[in-house]
Amino acid sequence: MLGDSFTSAVQVPDQETFIAVMEKELGKCAALKNKKVEGVNFGVDGYGTAQQLLTLREKV
């Protein structure tokens, strides 16, 4: 996931971030049976669209 402070979510426990919830819920999906789902958090506080695009191009 790319994003700003909402994505980085440093103010909540890791298991309660929307990325962790997404991993858990996708893990229950029948279409993904026997496949590991892993969300990777590229959220950075203060990032805007331009910084997110650079992160996408250079690191993701």
N, C-alpha and C positions, 0 to 999 in steps of 0.2 A: 504494500500500500504506500502510495505517495501522499504527502499531505503536510499540514502544519501542526500546531500544538494539539489540535483535536485528534490527529492521527498518532502523534507521539505519545499522548496520554500519560505523561509522567506523573500525573496527580492521582492515578488510580492503580490498583494492583494489576500486574501483568495479566493474570487470568480473567480480569474483568474488562479488558480493552475490547473494542469491537472486533479487532483482528483475532483475538483469542476466541471470542464467541463465534466468529465466522468459521474458524478452523474446526471447532467442536461441532457446529451444526452441519457443515459440509461433510464431516467425517461420518455423519449419520445417513447421508444421502445414498440411496440404493444404487444410483448410477455410478457412484465412485467406490463401490464395494471393493475391498482389498487394496485400496490405494491410499497412500499417506497424503494428507493435505497439510501444507505448511504455509502459513502467512508470514511474510517478511515485512517488517515495519521500517519504512524509509521516511517516516514523519520527522520533521525538524521544526521546533518552535520558531515562529516568525517567517517561515518560508512562504513565498508567494508562488504564483503560477510559473514565473520565469525560472526560479530556483528549482522548482519541482521538475520542470522540463529538462534542465541541465542534469539533475540527478538521474532522471530516467535515461537520458542518453549516455551518461558516463558511468553509472554504477549498477543499473538494473539489468 
